[in-house]
Amino acid sequence: MRTCMFRTTLALLVSFAQAAGQQSPPNRINEPIASATVVSEPPVIDGNLSESSWQNAQLLSGFVQREPMEGEPVSERTEVRILYDGEALYVGAWLFDRDPSGIVVGRTLRDASLNDTDAFLIVLDTYLDRQNAFVFGTTPAGIEYDGQVANEQQAGGGGGGSSRQQRGSGGGFNLNWDGSWEVATSIDGSGWYAEMRIPFSTLRYPRGGVQAWGLNFARNIRRQNEQSVWAPIPRQFNPYRVSLAGTLSRIQAPARRILTITPYTLADGFKDYTAPFPDADFSATLGADAKIGLNQSLTLDLTVNTDFAQVEVDDQQVNLTRFPLFFPEKRAFFLENAGTFSVGSGRSAELFFSRRIGLSGGTEVPIRAGARLSGKVAGMQVGFLNIQTQGVDQINGSNFGVIRASQEFENRTTLGAILVSRLNTENTGDYNLTYGIDGNLGIGQDLTFNGWAAGTDTRGVAGGEYGFSGGGNYTTRDWQVTGRYRQIGAEFNPEVGFVNRRAYRYLNTRVLRHIRLDNVSWFRELRPHVQWEEYWDLGGFSESRKIHIDNHFEFANGAFFQLPGINIIGEGLQSPFRIREGIVIPAGSYNNIDWEFRFNSNRSAPLSMSGGWGFGGFYSGTRFSPNATVSYRFRDVFSASIRLNYFDVRLDEGSFTTSVLGLNASYSFTPRIYVQGQLQYNADTEDLGSNIRLAWLNTAGTGLYIVYNDIEHFGVLERTGFSRGPQQRQFVIKYTKLLDLSSF
């Protein structure tokens, strides 16, 4: 049966791809075309665009709004010029403003959100495949904002990405990619200006010589909640809609070999107070990453003694479900080119989830060495990954491998395959394989179908090792309609992936209407919608059901609230569910109604607030779950937020309350020197976690990191099993340096 399923799915995907290849490409009659001017002497990157070379370059203007008045001219004069030499591409932007006092500068922090600040963004489709791109952006504060777009139909974030990618192994926009480039800005009485230098060595393109790239620019004018673009894009899409970009024509890109080495040195002090005989452990470590350009489009990344001391800690979560929670990947080595390896249904059934490598049950497993090969071969996107971990405590060392290939066709259509493996290198009889195919079919600009099918092979398991999913979405200016079906077998086991539940069938459908009130200046949009999702076990028993009916109200300044949305909920238990120690919910079917409310004020204001609540039936009783976040920003140097999630659950079987309290703050001395702090208190564990990081960055996220981690326990031994006091403390100093050896 499984073989038949794969053959049928593969045949459908091949026919889809063949049909897509016969489609006419999107109508590009009015596509804007730019040219770059070659210079013998590069401009100084200081935010001052006074050099004569800038004045001699082609003037690119004609920006039009994407939001709020689609197709109307940009409200403030906007001009861009492009230069290049044998080393780099130079972009200059004149972002004039008749009210410079109203410019929203934003935070001085690398990769800070561009949604709630004035900003300038460039999208470069260097392969001209109309699906993938590099993104470089900045704000009046002069921050470096960069990322990668993969498979444009998945890309999110209306204004250049709202947060770090939260899709595990990949997805549409990867903000965690850090390129080596420069930017400087300035502000005067006429507006603000941005000057960028993007080395050709930072980019990947098919060959050296004369070529054309996809190109678009976006500008945010935040006080008007306006976004304008150079190549027109309908408001239902974002600037990462690469297929609608313009073209940068006849650029002479050099054929260069890329060779960079990033060594690091680390000193670490760690003490585990929960050990029988606590003692401080001091160590020093050396390691390195290397990047080798095998040709212009294929890159080999190597890593030895990989360390992630500078990575942000996870946000604490409260789990009131029967299923494991998803924690996103935050380690830069795995997030670069992550979209290449992304297959499956995000946060539910991912065939490859890099967080399974180097982490096991919350324990860090040392990575000895690894290699990643990614790029394009004969027009096909390929990726190879191999990582070897070291055994520690009761965890054996393992080898992890991924092979991925996908072919792109016209109009957002792709067809791909993936193989993922885990081999216990201390017991070769212990292994796991995952293999799958996936595809997307674009029809016009509005309709997209996608799907995947996979199987796993685990020693000692027979039958039920399958999973598949298919669905589509229809997106226009006024409507969003989506539908999806997914089925996961009882023994489906992608050990290097993520599956939050097994042995189920899932159906989801959603209809949303956008209603604009263009004659009301202070109001932006109504979004009435209805959604139904349900999980059944393979025998047809309903395990979870939710029918959501709601309407969103969005204001011109970005403020938002929803009508208290109504949720019709069903939960089916075939066996008792222990939700808390001493509280067990009996088997049975539970049907309830609850109400949810969410809101946020104008996020670009120095002081803003967001929050909401859920209230209503929950299994045999009720649940009340308010949450709130208050954020404050002082100019472009200091920002802080405090968040509270509270849960009050009252059941026939017992009642309990729990909460998570978090405080985040950052202070930036310059765009590359900053200190960040995070405090989190979890009432379940009664632990207070602290993470403080001082960063003094060079290029591409390298530089000096000083990190302090602390976990303090405030519970009592009888309840939590730990004595009151410190649990773990760690102090780390790490220095990394990017060495560019390409010219040697």
N, C-alpha and C positions, 0 to 999 in steps of 0.2 A: 504493500500500500504506500509506504514512504517513497519507494523508487518511482512509483507511478505519479505521486504528487510532485516530486522534483522534476520529472520529465515534462509534466503538464505545465508547471510554472515556468520552466526554462523556455518551453515552446512559446508560451504567451509573451514572455519578456523579449525573446528574439523577434517575434512578429511585431511587437510594439516598436522595437528599435528600428526594424526595417521600415515600418510605416512612418516613423519620425524622420528617417533619412530621406523619405520621398516628399516630405512636407516642404513647402517654400519657407525660406527664412523669414523672420519678422520684417515687416515693412520698414525700411530704413531710409526712405527718400529724403527726409528732413534731418538726417543724422549730421550733427555738427562735426567739423573736422578741424583739427589744430595741427600746427607745426611747431617744432622746437628750433631755436636759432643756435647754431654752433658758435662757441666763443673760444678765443685763444687764451684769455685770462679769466679765470672764474671769479664770480662776485664774492665779496666777503660776507659771510653769514652772520649778520649783526642786526637784522630787522630793519635796516635802513636801505631802502630800495632806490638809492640815488645814482648808482653807477649808470653810465651811458649804455652799457650792454642791455640793461633792462628796457630802456626806452626804444632800442632798436629791434626788440623782439616783437612777434605778432601779438596784438592785443586780443585777448579772449574775453568777451563780455556776453551780453544777451542772456544773462541768468533769468530763469523763470521760477515762480513759486511751485513747490510741491505741496506745501501747507502754508497758510490756510486756504488761499485762493489759487487752486491749481491752474497753471498756465498763465497767470498774470505776471507782469514783470516784477523782479525783485524790488523791494521797497527802498533799498539803499544801494547806491552805485557800487558795483562790484567788478573788478578787473583782475585778470590773471595773465601772466606771461611765463614762458618756459624757455630755458636755456640748457645747453649741454656741452660737455667737452669729452675727452677720452676717458674720464674717470667717473663722472657723475651726471645726474639730471638735477637741474636747479629750477625750483618753482617759486615765483614771487606773486603774492596776492595783495591787492590794494582793496581793503574792506572799509570803504568810506562810510561815515555815519554822521548825519546832521545833528545827532544828540549824543556826543561821545560820553556825556555823563551817565547815559543809560546803558552803556556797555556792561554786560555781566561777565566779569573776568573769570570766575570759577576758581577751583582749587589748583594750587601749584603742586601737582602730584602726577607722576607718570601714569598714563592710561586711566586717569580719572574720567568719569562719564562726561560725554559731550552734550548730553540731552538737556542739561539745565544751565547751560552757559552759552555765550557767543562762541562760535567755533568755525574753523575752516577744515575741509576734508578733501583729500584726493584719492581716487580709486583708479588703480592701474591694472588692467587686464593684459599682462605682458605676453601671454600666449595667443591672445585674440580668439580665445575659445568661447567667449561670451558666457562663461559660467564661474570662473575663478579669478581672483584678483588679490593684489596687495593693497592695503589701506594705510594712509599716513594722514594724521590730523594734528591740529593744535588749537589752542585757545589764546586769548589775549595775554594769559599768564605765561605763554611760551612752553607749555608742556609737550612731551613726546607722547603721541597716541598712535599705536600701530597695531595691525592685525592682518589676518588672512580670511578671505571669503572663499568658501568651498560650496559648490552646488547652490547657485543663487536662490533656488526656490526654497531652501531651508533657512536662509539668512534672516536674522532678527535684529531688533533694535532700531527704532525709527529714526534716531538721530546720530547714528554712528556707534550704536551699541550701548545698552543701558547698564550693563554689568559684565563682570567676567563670565566667560562662557560657562554655562551650568549644564552641559549635556554629556558629561562623562567622556566618552571616547571621541566625541567630535560634534559635528553639526555645522550650521551655516557660517558662523562668524567666530573666529578664534582670536580673542583679544590677548591671549598669553604669548603670542609670537612677538618677540622683541628683535627688531632689526637694528643694524648699525647705520645711523643717519643723524643729521643735525637740523635744528630749527631754532630760529630766533624771531622775536616779535617786538613791536614797539607801538605806542599809542600817542597820538597828538590831538590837536583840536579838530582835525578833519576825519578821524576814525582810527582804525588800527591796521597793522601791516604784518604779514607773515612771510618769512624767507626760509626755504628748505633746501637742503642738499641731500640727495638720495643717491648713494654710490651704486654703480651698476653691479658691483660685487654683492650688494644686498639683495638684488633682484634675481629672478630666474626667468630666462626667456629661451626660445627654441634654438637660436643660433646667433652668431655674430654677423654684422653687416646691416644693410638697410632693411627695415621692417616696419610694420604698423602695430600699434598696441591699442587696446580699448582704453578709454579715458573718460572720467567724469569728475566734476568738482561739486561740493556742497557747501553752503554757508548757512549757519544758524544765526538768527537775530533773536535772542532769547526774550527780550522784553515784549516782543510782539508774537512770541511763540511761532516764529516763521522759519521755514527751511526752504531755501532755493537751490536749484541745481543748474549746471551748465547744459547738460543734455536732458531734455524734459523726461520726467518720470511721473506717472500717475500717482495720486496720493495713497492708493491702496498698497503700493510697493515702497521700498526704502531705497536709499542711494546705492545699495549693494545689488540692485537689479542690473547685473552686468550686461545682460543682453540688450538693454536700452541705452547703454553708454555711447558716447561719441568715439572718435578715433583720433589718436595721435599718429600722424602719417610720416613716413620717410625719416624715421630716426635712425641714426647710424650708431648701433650698439656694438661695443667692442667684444671680440671673442677673448675672454679671459679665463684663466684657471683660478679657481677659488681654493685657498688654503688658509684656514684660520685655526689657531689653537687657543683654547681658553683654560689655562691651568688654574688650580685653586689650592690654597693652603688653609687649614682649619685647625683651630685649637678649641677643645671642648672639655667642660667640666660638668659631670652629671652625678646626682645622688638620688637613689631610690630609698625613701624612708620606710616603704612597706616591706623591704627585704628583712629577713631574720636578723642580719647583722649589717645595718646600713653603713656604707662607706663611700666616700667620694671617689669617683673614677675620672681620671684625667687622661686625655689622649690628644694626639696630633695626627692629622691625616693630610695626605697629598693626593690629588686627583686631577683629571683633565678631561675636557671635551675637545673634539676636533671636527672641523667641517671641511670636506674635500669635494670640490666640484669636479666630478669625473668628466663632465662636459657642460655646456651652457644650461642644460635643463635637468641634469641628474646629479643629485647631491648625496654624498655619504657622510653620515654623522656617526662619530665614535665617542664612547664614554668609558672612562676607567675610574673605579672607586667613586661612583656617582653619589653626590651628597645633596640634600634638599633642606639644609638648615634654615635658609632664608625664606622658605615657603610659609604663607599664611596658615594659621591653624584653622580647623573646621569650626563652623558655627554650630553651637549646641542646638539640639532638636529634642522635642518630646514626642514619643511614639505611643499613640493610643490605638494603633492598628494591630492586626495579626501578622503583619508582613514587615520585612526589613526596610529601613530607611535608606535613601540614596544620598551619598556624600560625594560631591564632585571632585574630579581630579584638579589639583592645583600645581603640580610639579611641571616646570617649564620644559624639561627634556621630552616628556610624553605629550605635552600639549602642542609643541611645534609640529605642523603638518598633521594634526590630529584628524582633520576632516577627511584625509585620505583613507583612514582606517575605520571610519564611522559606518557601521552597518547595523540595522535593527531599529527598534522602537525605543527612543530615548527615555531613560529612567525606568523602563519597564522590562525590556528584553533586548539588551545590547550584546552583540556577538563578541565584541572586544571591548573591555573596560580596563584601561591601563592601571587603575588603582589596585587591581589584583596582583600587580607586580611590585615587589618591595614592601608590601604591607600584608600582614596576616593576623586577623583577629585583633587589630589595634597595635600589634607589635611590628616594629620596623625590621625588615629583613635586608641586610646589606646587599647592594648591587655591585658585583665584582666588575663587570664590563658589559658593554652592549654596543650594538650597531643598528643604524637605521639608514636605509637607502630609499630615497623618494624622488619623484619627478615624473618626467614623461619620456616614453620610448615609443617611437613611431606613432605619435599621437595618442598613445594610451597612458593614462595615469597609473603609475605603479608604486607600490610601497612594500618594503621588506623590513622587518624588525626582529632582532634577536637579542635577548637579555639573559644573562646568567646571574643567579642570586647565590649567595653563600648561606650555608646552613647555620642556624643559630638556635640555641636551646633545644626544643623538641621539634623544630621545623627544619626539614631537609632542604638542601639546596636544589634548585630547579632551573631548567632551561625553558624559556618562553619564546615562542616564535609566531610571527604573523606574516602571511603573504597576501597581498591585496592587488587587484588589477581592475580597472574600470575603463570603459570606452565611452567617450562623450559624443553625442550626435547633435543635430540641430535642435534648437528650441527646447532647452532644458531637459533633454532626454539622455539617459545614461543606462548602461548595462554593465554589471560588475560581478566579481566573485571574491571570496575571502576564505582563507584557511588559517586557523588559530590552533596552536598546540601548547601543551604543558607536559614536560617530561621530568620526573623526579630523577635527578642525576645520581642519587644514592640508592635508588631502587628502580631500575628501568622497567619493571613490570607495572609501575604506577604511572599512568599517563592519561591524558584527556585531549581529544581532538574536537574541533568545531569547524564545520564547513558550511558555506552558504552562498547564495546568489541574491542579487538585489537589482532593482531597476527603477527608473523614473521615465514617465512619458508625458511630455508637454504638448498640449493641443492649444494653439493660439497663445495668447498672453494670460488667459483667465483660468484655464483648466489644466490640472496636473494630476496624474495617477502615479502611485508608487507602491512598491511592495518588496517583500523579501521572503526567502524560505531557507531553512537551515536544519542541519542535523548534528548530533554529537555522538562521539564514540568514547565510552568510558569502560575501562576494564571491569568485567563482571556484571555489566548491565546490558540487558537485551530488550528491545522494544520500547516504544514511547519516547525515543530520543529525537523529537522533531519539534519544530516551531515554524509558523509562517504568519504573514500579515499582508494585508492589501487594503488600499483605500484611495481616496482622491479628495481634492479640494477645488472649489470654484470660488475665485476671488475677483470681484469687480469693485468699482468705486462705491457701490451701494450695498453689495451683498457679499457675505461669506458663508459658504455652505461646505461642510466637511462630513465625511463618513469613513469609518474604518472598521475592519474585522480582523481579529487576531486569534490564533489558537496555539496553545502551548501544550505539548505532551507531558505525561506524568513523569518521565525520566529525562526530559530535556535538561542538559547539564553543561552549559558553556562555562567551565571553571575559570576561564580568563575573561569572562563577560559578566553581565549583571542580569539576573532574573529575580524579580521580587515575589513571584508566585508561579506555581506550576499546575498542570492538569486543569486547564480552563479554556473556555471560549469567551471572547470579549467583543462587544459591539459598542460603537460610539458614533453618534451623529449630532451635528450642531448647525443651527441656522441663526445668523446674525444680520441685522439690517442697520446700515449707517444712514442717519437722517441729519442733514446739515441745515442749519438755520442761518443762512448767509446774511440775512437782513438784521440779525441781532449781533452787534459788535462784541459783546462781552461773553457770548455763549458760542461754543464750537460745535458740539455734536451730541445726538442721542444714539444709543446703541441697544435697542431691545433685542433679546435673544432667548433661545430655548435650547437646551442640551439634554440628551439622554445617553447614559452609559450604563452598561450592565455586564457583570461577570457571571457565568454559569460554570459549574464543573462539567466534566465530560459526560456525565450522566444526565445533565439538564437541570440540576438543582441550582437555584439562584443564590449565589454567594454574596454579591454586592450589587446594589442598584442605586442610581442617583438620577433624578429628573430635576433639572435646574431651570428656573424661570426668572428672568431678571431684566433690568434696564440700567444702562450706564449714562451718566451725565458728565460731559467734559466741558470745561470752561475755556475761554480764549487764553487765559494765562497758564493753562496746564492743570489747574485744580480739577478734582474729580470726586464724585461720589456715586454710589449706586442706590437704587431703591432697595430696601431690604429684600434681597433675593430669597425666593422660596425654594427649598430643597425637599423633594419627596424621596425619602431614603429607605432602603431595605437592606438588612444584613442577615445572612443565613449561616448558621453554625451547625455543622454536622457532628461536632464534638465540642465539649466545653472549652471556653477561652479564658485563660487566666490573665486578666488585664493588669492586675497588681497583686502583690503578695497578700494572700488571704482573701482576694476578691475574684471569684470564678463565675463567669456568666454561663448558664446552662445552654445546651444545644437547643436549637429551635430557630424560627424565623421571626425577625423583629422589624416592624414597619413604623416609621416615624416621619415627622415633619420638623424641619428646623429652618431658621431664618439667619441670613448672613448679611453683614453690612461692611463696606470698605469705603475709605475716603483718603484723599491727600490734599493738602493745600498747595500753593504755588511753590514748587521745589526749587525754583531759582532764587527765591527770597532768602535773605540771610538766616531767617528763622522759619522753619517749616515743620509740619506735623503730618503723619499718616497713621492709619490704624483701622480698627473695625472690631467686629465681634461675630461669633456664631452662637446661636441660642436655640435650643429645642430638644426634641426627643433624641435619646441615645441608648440603644439596646433596651434594657428594661427600665430606664430612667431618663435623666436629662443631662445635658452638658451646656455649660456657659464658658466661652473661651474668648475673652477680650484680648486685644493686643494693641500696642501703640509704639510709635517711634517718633522721637523729637530730635530734629537735626538743627545744628547751628553752624554758620560759617562766618568767620571774621576775615573780610577782604579775601585775598587769595592765599593766605598763609596758614590759617588755622581752621579746622573743622572738627566737629564732634557730633556724635549721635548716641542716644540712649534708647534701648528697646526693651519692652516687657511683653512676654507671652505668658498668659495665666490660664489655667484650666481648673474648673470646678465641676467635678463629675459626681452625680448622685444616682446610684443604682439601687434596685431592690436588694442586691447582694452585698452592698456596702458603698461607701462614699470616700472620696479623696480629693485633694487639691494638689496642684503642682505648678511650677512656673520656671521660666528661664529669664534671667535679667542680663543684659549685655551693654557694655559701654565701649565705643570705638572713638578714637581721637587721633588726629595727625597734625603735625606742625612742619611746615616746609620752610627751610632757610633759603633754598633756591629750588628750581625745578629738579635738581639732581641730588639735593641733600635734604633729608627729611627724617623725622622720627614718628613712628606709629605705635599706638598702644591699644590693646584689647583686653577687657576684663569680662568674664562670663561666669555667672553663678547659676547652677542647675540645682533646683530644689529636690529633684529625684535622688541625685547622688550626694547632695549637700557639699559639692565641691566648688571652689572658686578658682578659675583658671586665669592666668595672666600671661600675656605674650607682648613683649616690647621689642621693637626692632628699630635700630638706627641704620640708615642706609646712606652711603656716600657713593653715588653711582658714577660710572664712566659711560661708555657706549654699550648699547644692546643689553642693558640690565646687569652688566658686570660692575665690579667695584668692591667696596668694603661694607660688610654687614656685621653688626653687633646685635646679638639676639639673647634675650633672657626669657625663659619659660618657668612658670611656677604653678603648682597645683596645691592648694590648701584645702584641707577637709574640715568641715564644721559640724559633722554629724557625731552620733554617739556609737560606740562599738556594738551595742546590743542590736541596733537597727541596721547599720550599714556594713558591719564587719571590719571597720577601720577605726582606729583611735583618732581623736581630734588632733589636728596639727598638720604639718607639711607632709605631702605624699611624694612629690618629685620636684626637683629643682635642676635647672640646666642653664649654663652660660656658654655661649658660642661666639667666637670671633672667626669670621671667614672673609678671605680676600680672593677675588677673581680678577683676571686680566685678559682682555682680548688681544691676541697677537696676530696681526694680519701679515702672513708670509707670502701672499700672492705674487708680489713683485720680485721675489728672490728666485 
